[in-house]
Amino acid sequence: MKMFSAQSELDGVLYSMRRIFVAAGLFSFFINALMLVPALYMLQIYDRVLASRNLLTLLMITLIALFLYLLMGGLEWVRSELLVRAGARLDEALRCRVFTACFEAGLQGSGNNAAQALADLGNIRQFLTGNSLFAFFDAPWIPVFLLAIYTLHPLLAVFALFGALLLFGLAWLTEKSTQQPLQEAQRATSQANQYAQANLRNAEAIEAMGMLEGLRQRWQTRHQQGLALQQLASDRAGRIGAISRVVRIAVQSLILGLGASLVITQKVSPGAMIAASILLGRALSPVEQAIGTWRSLIQARSCYARLNELLSKFPERQVAMPLPAPLGKVSVEALTVHAPGSPVAILRNINFKLMPGEAIAVIGPSASGKSTLARALVGVWRATAGKVRLDSADVAAWDKLELGRYIGYVPQDIELFAGSIAENIARFGEVESEKIVKAALRAGVHEMILRLPKGYDTPIGEAGSFLSGGQRQRVALARAMYGDPVLVVLDEPNSNLDDQGELALVQALLSLKETGCAIVVVTHRTNIVAAVDKILVLREGVIQHYGPKAQVLAALQAVPAVIEKARA
């Protein structure tokens, strides 16, 4: 992983924490220096205490060693705390940014899994705070320990170097043999989880039509692909890990044998033999630790790459200059819109105007672009060409958090969120009872809400699952009318309403018009046309008819007569 460059946003966050990493490296310096204490203690025991048989000397060097061990433990604790703080700072700096980037990805239909991205951030944080990173701080000390062994005897150092290189080779082999299958396993598992999550949302249809077995088989096939790759990588890592442990134990044992032969030939002291074994164990520890945590390293690297790609693809929103509160004058100028990622234009050269207090009905056959026009009007989908203006300002130029206060929107697929009725109507902002009740009364849903078990405090469940389709639609309408919006866009707002609900909707639209609100209603049902002033007819992404209600209705009624006359 890159630690000290600022080539991307994620790199920049890590680079901003460089002082923490430098401090952790400094603590690692002293910790590893103190790791020499056990070897020096053994040297003193064998070469001085046993030779002199002086108990006072033994006591003093033991007390000094214990003090240094306590100091080393304290330094390790501080280093660990530093890295925990680094992980917390990383999470604090990026969690909102990653959440927003996931939202942008979902808005543009890129298919990014928000849960995966947030889990990636958590994995990187855990890598920074776990033992895996300690191996990289300790690895630069391997040559120092080898040099310390060299001071005891060059032959011992050569043997230790051979053992270290052998373990490095095993670490490299672990990297090469597990990297690709682990990455593919993570990708396959993520895709399988997304597939299951996307399909299990439609549990009612699955249960009613007996689709569970087929969908489960498809998910199981994808899941097994990821499991097989994961098992392949784990098998390889396990075999190499076992070999590396055998190599390490063998090398540490053999250096004792080599040291014993040197003691017999009186080339080193017995203390040097023991010290060499201790130093070798410390030199090889980071390598073996890296091999043991290799999977977490590769996982963290994959998470890092995915997060970098997500943040680069969806940069942070720029805060636009605040604009005056709009009055509700809508102007659509030569509007052309593509679905995100699609080369085909859904709307082409759309032009119309809407004044405050006017309502327009958008009608037309399926797939004519009605919902696309609704999304473009509220700024959900950006214009490929042309403009959507609100009080002469391009909707795309408004700060969305600011613009949202002046817009009400009911999408075709009703989107409510886990929480209470009041929280949903208030758009999860500050719950102001007066405004909430006012919006509910205007939408004609106040009485319905009062009949619920806890009234406005009734929890509605995930996606409003505790409400019926009609109830969800009416609550969404109240949410759209919350806060006196100047533009309200309703996409099929009466698709789930009964006659009473549709009558309440018409009354709500008339009430909004009186306040000077501009209204756009996408509909297939004609009852709502009574509340509008203009009609826009879309067909295959272009305007077929547009104008005052009476004029367009007359033109539509004339079409069958013209066709019949032509046939005659």
PAROVEX-789478 format. One record per residue (C-alpha): residue in one letter; x, y, z. Coordinates in Angstrom, 3 decimals, always signed. Each point is the difference from the previous one (the first is absolute). Example, Ala and Ser with C-alpha at 12.3 -4.5 7.8 and 13.67 -1.06 7.14 Angstrom:
# PAROVEX-789478
   residu          X          Y          Z
        a    +12.300     -4.500     +7.800
        s     +1.370     +3.440     -0.660
***
This chain:
# PAROVEX-789478
   residu          X          Y          Z
        m     +0.000     +0.000     +0.000
        k     +1.125     +3.546     -0.711
        m     +0.578     +1.856     +3.254
        f     +1.764     +3.251     -0.716
        s     -1.143     +1.342     -3.347
        a     -2.853     +2.302     -0.828
        q     -0.967     -1.122     -3.492
        s     -3.669     -0.554     +0.829
        e     -2.523     +1.055     +2.610
        l     +0.552     -3.143     +2.067
        d     +3.773     +0.383     -0.299
        g     -0.378     +3.593     +1.141
        v     -1.850     -1.016     +3.174
        l     +2.712     -2.503     +0.868
        y     +2.674     +2.552     -0.865
        s     -1.608     +2.470     +2.399
        m     +0.596     -2.552     +2.770
        r     +3.685     -0.415     -0.850
        r     +1.067     +1.350     +3.398
        i     -1.833     -2.838     +1.715
        f     +1.722     -2.561     -2.216
        v     +3.375     +1.659     +0.488
        a     -0.572     -0.050     +3.774
        a     -0.997     -3.668     -0.193
        g     +3.181     -0.659     -1.971
        l     +2.035     +1.829     +2.653
        f     -1.564     -2.099     +2.745
        s     +0.740     -3.094     -2.107
        f     +3.641     +1.105     -0.062
        f     +0.243     -0.033     +3.786
        i     -2.116     -3.159     +0.339
        n     +2.258     -1.926     -2.363
        a     +3.100     +1.429     +1.647
        l     -1.312     -1.343     +3.304
        m     -0.550     -3.373     -1.698
        l     +3.769     -0.374     +0.269
        v     -0.338     -0.156     +3.789
        p     -0.859     -3.768     +0.221
        a     +3.080     -0.874     -2.066
        l     +2.242     +2.300     +2.055
        y     -1.480     -1.389     +3.214
        m     +0.830     -3.548     -1.101
        l     +3.531     +1.051     -0.907
        q     +0.479     +1.515     +3.433
        i     -1.449     -3.049     +1.766
        y     +2.199     -2.513     -1.827
        d     +3.182     +2.006     -0.398
        r     +0.086     +2.087     +3.190
        v     -2.327     -1.317     +2.710
        l     +0.711     -3.691     -0.423
        a     +3.712     +0.679     -0.343
        s     +0.205     +2.269     +3.068
        r     -2.776     -1.678     +2.033
        n     -0.870     +3.495     +1.297
        l     -3.630     +0.195     +1.204
        l     +0.081     +3.796     +0.279
        t     +0.909     +0.261     -3.672
        l     -2.857     -2.363     -0.830
        l     -2.420     +2.104     +2.046
        m     +1.059     +3.293     -1.590
        i     -0.132     -1.145     -3.623
        t     -3.347     -1.730     +0.685
        l     -1.481     +3.195     +1.436
        i     +1.325     +2.007     -2.935
        a     -1.451     -2.538     -2.453
        l     -3.398     +0.059     +1.733
        f     -0.069     +3.808     -0.097
        l     +0.804     -0.012     -3.708
        y     -2.687     -2.626     -0.622
        l     -2.553     +2.235     +1.759
        l     +1.184     +2.943     -2.079
        m     -0.365     -2.070     -3.173
        g     -3.546     -1.019     +1.000
        g     -0.928     +3.630     +0.616
        l     +1.391     +1.040     -3.370
        e     -1.933     -2.779     -1.749
        w     -3.195     +1.144     +1.749
        v     +0.561     +3.608     -1.110
        r     +0.749     -1.120     -3.573
        s     -3.193     -2.042     -0.053
        e     -1.995     +2.981     +1.320
        l     +1.492     +2.232     -2.703
        l     -1.151     -2.349     -2.741
        v     -3.451     -0.304     +1.594
        r     -0.211     +3.811     -0.131
        a     +1.122     -0.098     -3.627
        g     -2.800     -2.436     -0.835
        a     -2.547     +2.191     +1.779
        r     +1.225     +3.103     -1.849
        l     -0.191     -1.824     -3.316
        d     -3.578     -1.044     +0.722
        e     -0.953     +3.499     +1.143
        a     +1.525     +1.600     -3.093
        l     -1.571     -2.384     -2.511
        r     -3.204     -1.559     +1.322
        c     -2.281     +2.851     -1.094
        r     +1.916     +0.366     -3.246
        v     -0.315     -3.717     -0.811
        f     -3.702     +0.045     +0.916
        t     -0.580     +2.945     -2.350
        a     +2.011     -1.644     -2.795
        c     -2.106     -3.158     +0.380
        f     -3.112     +2.172     -0.222
        e     +1.328     +1.635     -3.188
        a     +0.752     -3.426     -1.443
        g     -3.538     -1.187     +0.731
        l     -1.428     +3.224     -1.434
        q     +1.839     -0.548     -3.260
        g     -0.889     -3.680     -0.130
        s     +3.580     -1.237     +0.071
        g     -0.911     -3.058     +2.075
        n     +2.527     +0.646     +2.767
        n     -0.816     -1.836     +3.215
        a     -0.140     +2.548     +2.831
        a     +0.398     -2.696     +2.655
        q     +3.141     -1.257     -1.759
        a     +1.561     +3.472     -0.153
        l     -0.673     +0.683     +3.690
        a     +1.356     -3.466     +0.851
        d     +3.128     +0.822     -2.047
        l     +0.566     +3.083     +2.144
        g     -0.408     -2.120     +3.131
        n     +2.501     -2.584     -1.296
        i     +2.609     +2.680     -0.679
        r     -0.545     +1.457     +3.469
        q     +0.410     -3.446     +1.573
        f     +3.164     -0.613     -2.013
        l     +1.504     +3.224     +1.337
        t     -0.839     -0.901     +3.592
        g     +0.795     -3.734     -0.161
        n     +3.192     -1.991     +0.400
        s     +0.426     -0.274     -3.764
        l     +1.534     +3.461     -0.235
        f     +2.537     -0.696     +2.760
        a     +1.813     -2.428     -2.293
        f     +0.697     +2.856     -2.433
        f     +1.313     +2.250     +2.769
        d     +2.253     -2.793     +1.299
        a     +1.232     -1.294     -3.384
        p     +2.691     +2.736     -0.478
        w     +1.671     -1.297     +3.170
        i     +0.770     -3.404     -1.488
        p     +3.424     +1.165     -1.303
        v     +0.790     +1.447     +3.459
        f     -0.620     -3.346     +1.688
        l     +2.022     -1.770     -2.677
        l     +2.824     +2.462     +0.575
        a     -0.201     -0.703     +3.746
        i     +0.347     -3.720     -0.775
        y     +2.987     +0.838     -2.218
        t     +1.767     +1.594     +2.982
        l     -0.280     -3.368     +1.742
        h     +1.407     -1.965     -2.953
        p     -0.153     +0.500     -3.825
        l     -0.996     -3.617     -0.631
        l     -3.033     +0.372     +2.247
        a     -0.985     +3.145     -1.917
        v     +0.296     -1.783     -3.360
        f     -2.221     -2.800     +1.229
        a     -2.523     +2.510     +1.413
        l     -0.025     +1.911     -3.305
        f     -0.716     -3.244     -1.852
        g     -2.949     -0.704     +2.296
        a     -1.362     +3.543     -0.416
        l     +0.261     -0.177     -3.799
        l     -1.761     -3.360     +0.029
        l     -2.893     +1.448     +1.984
        f     -0.105     +3.082     -2.254
        g     -0.269     -2.338     -2.981
        l     -2.934     -1.771     +1.661
        a     -1.649     +3.374     +0.667
        w     +0.391     +0.953     -3.670
        l     -1.417     -3.386     -1.030
        t     -3.000     +0.612     +2.278
        e     -0.595     +3.345     -1.722
        k     +0.176     -1.403     -3.503
        s     -2.080     -3.095     +0.646
        t     -2.822     +1.611     +2.007
        q     -0.416     +3.530     -1.342
        q     -2.084     -0.761     -3.093
        p     -2.299     -2.678     +1.494
        l     -0.636     +2.160     +3.083
        q     -0.927     +3.006     -2.108
        e     -2.264     -2.103     -2.212
        a     -1.545     -1.624     +3.082
        q     -0.788     +3.384     +1.536
        r     -1.537     +1.177     -3.274
        a     -2.094     -3.163     -0.417
        t     -1.181     +0.069     +3.626
        s     -0.951     +3.666     -0.280
        q     -1.960     -0.647     -3.195
        a     -1.783     -2.963     +1.593
        n     -0.961     +2.084     +3.031
        q     -1.263     +2.835     -2.209
        y     -2.032     -2.502     -2.040
        a     -1.592     -1.433     +3.164
        q     -0.677     +3.437     +1.474
        a     -1.593     +1.280     -3.218
        n     -2.263     -3.012     -0.422
        l     -1.062     -0.601     +3.576
        r     -1.559     +3.455     +0.110
        n     -2.776     -1.472     -2.157
        a     -0.832     -2.719     +2.512
        e     -3.762     +0.139     -0.627
        a     +0.286     -0.657     -3.732
        i     +2.566     -2.744     +0.631
        e     -2.273     -1.739     +2.500
        a     -3.209     +0.402     -2.009
        m     +1.434     -1.369     -3.250
        g     +2.283     -2.681     +1.447
        m     +3.195     +1.630     -1.243
        l     +2.098     -0.649     +3.113
        e     +1.708     -3.174     -1.183
        g     +1.059     +1.441     -3.369
        l     +1.345     +3.195     +1.521
        r     +1.734     -1.914     +2.783
        q     +1.702     -2.262     -2.530
        r     +1.281     +3.017     -1.939
        w     +1.281     +1.630     +3.187
        q     +1.574     -3.258     +1.140
        t     +1.858     -0.368     -3.312
        r     +1.498     +3.473     +0.367
        h     +0.735     -0.530     +3.682
        q     +1.751     -3.309     -0.683
        q     +2.230     +1.658     -2.581
        g     +1.223     +2.443     +2.624
        l     +0.303     -2.770     +2.590
        a     +2.078     -2.164     -2.346
        l     +2.395     +2.864     -0.734
        q     +0.217     +0.843     +3.695
        q     +0.758     -3.626     +0.818
        l     +2.666     -0.142     -2.725
        a     +1.744     +3.077     +1.379
        s     -0.318     -1.243     +3.587
        d     +1.388     -3.427     -0.928
        r     +3.008     +1.574     -1.664
        a     +0.592     +2.435     +2.846
        g     -0.432     -2.794     +2.556
        r     +2.541     -2.262     -1.712
        i     +2.560     +2.773     -0.326
        g     -0.692     +1.170     +3.561
        a     +0.620     -3.515     +1.330
        i     +3.236     -0.242     -1.977
        s     +1.126     +3.400     +1.268
        r     -0.601     -1.039     +3.624
        v     +1.981     -3.193     -0.525
        v     +2.794     +1.997     -1.643
        r     +0.097     +2.514     +2.824
        i     +0.099     -2.648     +2.751
        a     +2.619     -1.964     -1.928
        v     +2.181     +3.054     -0.606
        q     -0.178     +1.036     +3.669
        s     +0.881     -3.517     +1.087
        l     +2.786     -0.397     -2.527
        i     +1.616     +3.292     +0.980
        l     +0.264     -1.452     +3.511
        g     +1.699     -3.045     -1.497
        l     +2.344     +2.181     -2.021
        g     +0.676     +2.122     +3.082
        a     +0.706     -3.150     +2.040
        s     +2.597     -1.096     -2.543
        l     +1.627     +3.414     +0.222
        v     -0.036     -0.227     +3.818
        i     +1.655     -3.424     -0.170
        t     +2.728     +1.395     -2.228
        q     +0.244     +2.978     +2.425
        k     -0.835     +2.595     -2.673
        v     -2.991     +1.436     +1.942
        s     -1.191     -0.080     +3.570
        p     -3.096     -1.940     +1.159
        g     -1.722     +3.334     +0.596
        a     +0.580     +0.990     -3.625
        m     -1.610     -3.241     -1.154
        i     -3.190     +0.717     +1.994
        a     +0.017     +3.696     -0.936
        a     +0.262     -0.859     -3.711
        s     -3.096     -2.222     +0.239
        i     -1.965     +2.760     +1.755
        l     +1.086     +2.656     -2.517
        l     -0.847     -2.252     -2.926
        g     -3.473     -0.610     +1.405
        r     -0.533     +3.746     +0.243
        a     +1.344     +0.563     -3.534
        l     -2.344     -2.600     -1.494
        s     -3.064     +1.030     +2.022
        p     -1.173     +2.831     -2.334
        v     +0.288     -2.269     -3.032
        e     -2.013     -2.787     +1.574
        q     -2.509     +2.525     +1.332
        a     -0.409     +1.468     -3.490
        i     -0.604     -3.478     -1.435
        g     -2.604     -0.682     +2.696
        t     -1.856     +3.246     -0.719
        w     +0.426     -0.054     -3.763
        r     -3.695     -0.500     -0.632
        s     -0.894     +3.134     +1.969
        l     +2.680     +1.926     -1.902
        i     -1.394     -1.041     -3.383
        q     -3.540     +0.696     +1.193
        a     +1.009     +3.463     +1.222
        r     +1.737     +0.707     -3.293
        s     -3.098     -1.012     -1.970
        c     -2.179     +2.143     +2.274
        y     +2.397     +2.905     -0.477
        a     -0.156     -0.324     -3.799
        r     -3.813     -0.198     -0.033
        l     -0.365     +3.030     +2.264
        n     +2.489     +1.968     -2.076
        e     -1.986     -0.826     -3.135
        l     -3.306     +0.964     +1.643
        l     +1.281     +3.324     +1.350
        s     +1.711     +0.855     -3.294
        k     -3.097     -0.820     -2.038
        f     -2.312     +1.996     +2.263
        p     +1.918     +3.064     +1.240
        e     -1.230     +2.108     +2.866
        r     -2.821     +2.365     -0.838
        q     +0.993     +3.611     -0.373
        v     -2.006     +2.410     +2.144
        a     -1.756     +2.439     -2.305
        m     -0.575     +3.640     +0.871
        p     -3.347     +0.418     +1.821
        l     -2.785     +1.340     -2.217
        p     -3.117     +1.939     +1.006
        a     -3.054     -2.058     +0.904
        p     -1.761     -0.919     -3.274
        l     -3.557     +1.000     -0.818
        g     -0.789     -3.050     -2.134
        k     +0.449     +1.131     -3.608
        v     +1.038     -3.075     -1.987
        s     +1.569     +0.182     -3.455
        v     +1.103     -3.078     -1.965
        e     +2.232     +0.905     -2.927
        a     +0.956     -2.474     -2.763
        l     +0.341     -2.747     +2.614
        t     +1.678     -3.271     -1.014
        v     +0.500     -2.736     +2.603
        h     +1.749     -3.373     -0.014
        a     -0.323     -2.596     +2.735
        p     +3.306     -0.224     +1.933
        g     +2.398     -2.151     -1.983
        s     -2.327     -0.367     -2.998
        p     +0.920     +1.333     -3.478
        v     -3.665     +0.304     -1.040
        a     -1.841     +3.274     +0.655
        i     -3.314     -0.508     +1.807
        l     -1.152     +3.625     -0.391
        r     +0.853     +2.196     -2.981
        n     -0.395     +3.763     -0.390
        i     -2.698     +0.519     +2.650
        n     -1.243     +3.601     +0.414
        f     -2.719     +1.371     +2.269
        k     -0.616     +2.551     +2.753
        l     -1.926     -0.042     +3.230
        m     -0.865     +3.019     +2.115
        p     -0.581     +0.095     +3.782
        g     -3.512     -1.209     +0.799
        e     -0.281     -2.036     -3.242
        a     -0.307     -3.777     -0.266
        i     +0.895     -2.139     -2.994
        a     -0.886     -3.638     -0.645
        v     +2.588     -2.093     -1.873
        i     -1.659     -2.905     -1.784
        g     +0.968     -2.504     -2.652
        p     +0.484     -3.718     -0.595
        s     +2.435     -2.128     +1.988
        a     +3.718     +0.589     -0.686
        s     -0.696     +3.440     -1.477
        g     +2.336     +1.717     +2.497
        k     -2.462     +1.314     +2.589
        s     +1.906     -1.224     +3.067
        t     +3.274     +1.164     -1.542
        l     -1.458     +3.488     -0.353
        a     -1.062     -0.078     +3.666
        r     +3.540     -0.994     +1.062
        a     +1.526     +2.739     -2.138
        l     -2.330     +2.675     +1.417
        v     +1.151     -0.662     +3.574
        g     +3.655     -0.442     -0.954
        v     +0.272     -3.736     +0.658
        w     +1.188     -0.628     -3.571
        r     +2.148     +2.628     -1.627
        a     -0.768     +1.412     -3.429
        t     +2.210     -1.233     -2.829
        a     -0.888     +3.165     -1.902
        g     -2.250     +2.938     +0.734
        k     -1.076     +1.331     +3.386
        v     -2.613     -0.349     +2.697
        r     -0.282     +3.400     +1.659
        l     -1.688     +0.982     +3.231
        d     -0.372     +3.789     +0.144
        s     +2.528     +0.276     -2.866
        a     +2.674     -1.976     +1.942
        d     +1.101     -3.387     -1.335
        v     -1.230     -2.726     +2.371
        a     +3.403     -1.700     -0.366
        a     +1.688     +3.132     +1.391
        w     -1.999     +0.022     +3.239
        d     +1.424     -1.505     +3.162
        k     -2.193     -3.090     +0.402
        l     -0.327     +0.340     +3.776
        e     -1.250     +3.539     -0.488
        l     -2.191     -0.729     -3.029
        g     -1.677     -2.964     +1.708
        r     -1.810     +2.318     +2.406
        y     -1.906     +1.566     -2.896
        i     -0.858     -3.186     -1.889
        g     -2.522     -2.747     +0.648
        y     +0.386     -3.285     -1.854
        v     -1.935     -3.268     -0.046
        p     +1.846     -2.567     -2.153
        q     -1.801     -2.756     -1.844
        d     +1.454     -2.592     +2.394
        i     -0.895     +1.379     +3.414
        e     +3.088     +0.293     +2.189
        l     -0.687     +0.251     +3.726
        f     +2.620     -0.728     +2.659
        a     +0.167     -1.791     +3.338
        g     -1.226     +2.403     +2.662
        s     -3.269     +1.568     +1.093
        i     -2.701     +1.594     -2.146
        a     +0.999     +3.421     +1.355
        e     +3.689     -0.516     -0.815
        n     -0.814     -1.023     -3.571
        i     -2.278     +2.978     -0.589
        a     +2.639     +2.335     +1.499
        r     +2.592     -1.502     -2.395
        f     +2.026     -1.141     +3.022
        g     +0.805     +3.566     +0.955
        e     -1.133     +1.727     +3.159
        v     -3.448     -1.302     +0.973
        e     -2.213     +3.101     +0.126
        s     -3.514     -1.083     +0.897
        e     -1.731     +3.021     -1.516
        k     +1.632     -0.439     -3.403
        i     -0.569     -3.767     -0.002
        v     -3.694     +0.265     +0.809
        k     -0.398     +2.811     -2.561
        a     +1.504     -2.203     -2.737
        a     -2.152     -2.962     +1.049
        l     -3.158     +2.112     -0.028
        r     +0.843     +1.397     -3.408
        a     +0.579     -3.529     -1.337
        g     -3.261     -1.209     +1.578
        v     +1.798     -2.636     +2.042
        h     -0.351     +1.433     +3.527
        e     -3.047     -2.083     +0.952
        m     +1.578     -3.172     -1.380
        i     +3.144     +0.575     +2.063
        l     -1.998     +0.582     +3.195
        r     -1.629     -3.418     -0.436
        l     +3.414     -1.732     +0.061
        p     +1.077     -1.618     +3.318
        k     +2.310     +2.847     +1.061
        g     -1.176     +2.721     -2.353
        y     +2.860     +2.049     -1.360
        d     +2.473     -1.947     +2.159
        t     -0.927     -3.318     -1.633
        p     +3.142     -1.799     -1.292
        i     -0.487     -1.033     -3.621
        g     +2.734     -2.639     -0.318
        e     +2.644     -0.372     -2.662
        a     -1.147     +1.736     -3.215
        g     -3.411     +0.607     +1.612
        s     -0.775     -3.725     +0.048
        f     -2.564     +0.383     +2.807
        l     -2.207     +2.208     -2.203
        s     -2.190     -0.924     -2.946
        g     +0.853     +1.242     -3.498
        g     -2.629     +2.726     +0.195
        q     +1.157     +1.105     +3.457
        r     +3.610     +0.201     -1.162
        q     -1.060     +2.103     -2.975
        r     -1.970     +2.445     +2.154
        v     +2.818     +0.351     +2.552
        a     +2.408     +0.640     -2.886
        l     -2.382     +2.692     -1.266
        a     +0.012     +1.667     +3.436
        r     +3.796     -0.140     -0.010
        a     +0.054     +1.691     -3.411
        m     -2.228     +2.800     +1.319
        y     +2.039     +0.531     +3.176
        g     +1.492     +3.459     +0.492
        d     -1.963     +1.951     -2.633
        p     +1.890     -1.106     -3.153
        v     -0.094     +2.201     -3.107
        l     +0.259     -2.935     -2.428
        v     -1.705     -3.362     +0.487
        v     +0.606     -2.870     -2.425
        l     -2.236     -3.041     +0.382
        d     +0.671     -3.160     -2.004
        e     -3.140     -2.166     -0.073
        p     -1.146     +1.271     +3.438
        n     -3.414     -1.673     -0.334
        s     +1.056     -3.452     -1.202
        n     -0.850     -1.629     +3.369
        l     -2.772     +2.343     +1.138
        d     -3.662     -0.829     +0.336
        d     -2.726     +2.501     -0.959
        q     +0.173     +1.720     +3.394
        g     +3.790     +0.282     -0.213
        e     -0.162     +1.323     -3.545
        l     -2.540     +2.628     +1.007
        a     +2.294     +1.065     +2.847
        l     +2.880     +0.226     -2.501
        v     -1.983     +2.302     -2.303
        q     -0.909     +2.211     +2.963
        a     +3.664     +0.067     +1.055
        l     +1.107     +1.113     -3.458
        l     -2.596     +2.774     -0.060
        s     +1.194     +1.121     +3.428
        l     +3.627     +0.054     -1.183
        k     -0.919     +2.077     -3.034
        e     -1.590     +2.601     +2.255
        t     +3.330     +0.404     +1.818
        g     +1.783     +0.704     -3.303
        c     +1.671     -3.412     -0.307
        a     +0.871     -1.279     -3.484
        i     -1.159     -3.609     -0.449
        v     +0.996     -2.732     -2.454
        v     -2.078     -3.189     +0.112
        v     +0.923     -3.108     -1.967
        t     -3.102     -2.154     -0.313
        h     -1.874     -2.626     -1.995
        r     -3.326     +0.689     +1.707
        t     -2.211     +2.821     -1.227
        n     -1.735     +0.974     +3.277
        i     +2.956     +2.076     +1.083
        v     -0.130     +2.068     -3.203
        a     -2.792     +2.063     +1.589
        a     +2.621     +1.684     +2.222
        v     +2.468     +0.989     -2.761
        d     +0.255     +2.976     -2.346
        k     +2.186     -1.494     -2.732
        i     +0.635     -3.388     -1.529
        l     +3.233     -1.263     -1.539
        v     -0.194     -3.190     -2.079
        l     +3.235     -1.970     -0.434
        r     +0.557     -2.723     -2.561
        e     +3.354     -1.730     -0.551
        g     +1.856     +2.736     +1.850
        v     -1.349     +3.024     -1.883
        i     -2.923     +2.355     +0.544
        q     -3.016     -0.996     -2.050
        h     -2.401     +2.577     +1.471
        y     +0.420     +2.851     +2.456
        g     -2.237     +2.858     +1.015
        p     -3.067     +0.988     +2.037
        k     -2.055     -2.930     +1.254
        a     -3.061     +0.617     -2.177
        q     +2.081     +0.457     -3.144
        v     +2.016     -3.231     +0.487
        l     -3.071     -2.050     +0.944
        a     -1.757     +1.226     -3.154
        a     +3.039     -0.974     -2.092
        l     +0.108     -3.456     +1.566
        q     -3.715     -0.550     -0.625
        a     +0.404     +1.068     -3.618
        v     +2.681     -2.615     -0.708
        p     -2.351     -3.046     -0.060
        a     -2.400     +1.878     -2.286
        v     +2.798     +0.854     -2.438
        i     +1.179     -3.615     -0.040
        e     -3.531     -1.268     -0.592
        k     -0.483     +2.489     -2.850
        a     +3.274     -1.072     -1.593
        r     -1.055     -3.649     +0.130
        a     -3.334     +0.857     -1.663
***
